[in-house]
Amino acid sequence: MIYDFELLSDTAILGNMFFASTIFITLTITRYSNLDKLIRDSRDEIEKGVVKFINQDEYSSHITNYKDRLIMLQKILFLSCSGGVCICTCFVMVIFKLQIAAVLFFTVCIILFVLSIVLLVIEISLSFRALNEHLSIMKILRHKLFK
């Protein structure tokens, strides 16, 4: 195994990666909170009869989209938090000069964050798809409202 412990221990890579990981985790939590609010608001509006659906397929489509995004964000949060734990463990390994372990934990951290970013891109694309559907519905409503 080829590893460069000096790169980890003598540069600011670990510190920068630590702050990058906390920012990424915060971003994921913010996306989750926004989705949580959207789901709760949607449920309230449906219960009050404010929102009406054209048919059951449209309703099912909304539920499926929310569910897919929620599952995706759950996976992203799990992977990014695990990456955060790995980067913290790497710090400890650097302090104790456990070279192979430090490089191994750093490598695992990078892999977890790459997977998290890929899943985040997929989740964002799901969000874009839902927004495009809403825009299509709004265009149809525009024609009905402003004849």
N, C-alpha and C positions, 0 to 999 in steps of 0.2 A: 504494500500500500504506500503510495506516494502522498505525503502530507507536508504541510508547511506550517508548523507550530509557531515559528517566529512571526509569520504574517498575522496570525491571530493575536499573539501576545505583545508584539511591538508596535502595532498600528492601532488606529481608531476604528477598525472594522467592527469589533464586537460592540463598542459603544454606539456606533451608528446603526448597526443592525438591531440593537436593543430598542432604540428610539423608533426605528422604522417599524418594528414589530408591534410596539404599543400603539402607534398611529394606525396601523392596519387593523388591529383588534378594535380600536375605537370606531373606525369607519364601519366595520362589520356590525358592531353593536348599534350604531346609529341607523344603518339600513334595516336592521331587525326591528328597532323601535318604531321606525316609520311604517314598516309593514304591519306591525302589531296594531298601531293606531288606525291604519287604513282598514284592516280587517274588523276591528271593533266598531269603527264608524260605519262601515258598510252594513254590519249586522244590525246596528241601531236603525239605520235608514230603511233597511228592508222590513224590520219589525214595525216601524211606524208607517210604512207604506209610501215613504218618500221616493224610494227607488223601485221602479217596476221593470221587469224583464220581458222581452219580446216572447220568449219561449223558454222551455226547460233547458235546451241546449246552451243558450246564452248564460243562464244561471250556472249550469254545470261547468261551463268554460271559465267563469270567474272563480269558482271554488277550486277548480283544478290548478289554475294559475297561482292563486294564493298558496295552495298546498305545496306546489312544486317550488315556489320561491322560498317558503318557510323551511322546507327540508334542505334546500340548497344552502340557505344562510346558517342553518344548524350545523351542517358539515363544514362550512367555511369557518365558523366560530370554533368548532372543535379542533380543526387542523391548525388554525392560527394560534389558539391558546396553547396547543401542544408544542408548536414551534417556539412560542414564548418561553415555555418551560425548558425546552432544549437549549435556548440561548442563555437562559439563566444558569442552567447546569454547566454549560460551556464556560461561563465566567468562573464558576467554582473550580472547574478542572484546570483552567489557566492559572488560577491562584495557587493551586497545589502542584502546578507544573506536570500534570498528567497529560502528556502531549497527545497520545493516540486517542484517548477518551475525549479530549477537548475538540480535536479535529472531527471526530466521529459525531459528537453532538452538534457541532456547527453544521456539518454536512446534512444531518437529519433535519435540522432547523431550516436550512435552505430548501430542501426537498418539500417539507411541509408547507412552506410559504409559497413555493411555486405552485403546488397543488391548490392551495387556497386562492391564489390569484386566478388560476384557470377557472375554478368554480365560481369565483366572483364575476368573471366575464360572462359566464353562462347565465348566472342569475340576473345580471344586468340586461342581457339579451332577452330573457323572459319578461323583464320589466318593460323593455322597449316594445316587445310584441303586444303586451297588454295596453300600453299607451297608444299604439297605432290602432288597435281595435276601438279604443275609446274615441280617438279622433275620427274614425270612420263613422261611428254612431253619431257623433256631433255634427258631421257633415250632412248626414241624413236628416237629423233634427233641424238643421238650418233651413233645409229646403221645405220642411213642414211648417216651420215657424214664420218664415219670410216669403210666402208665396206671392 
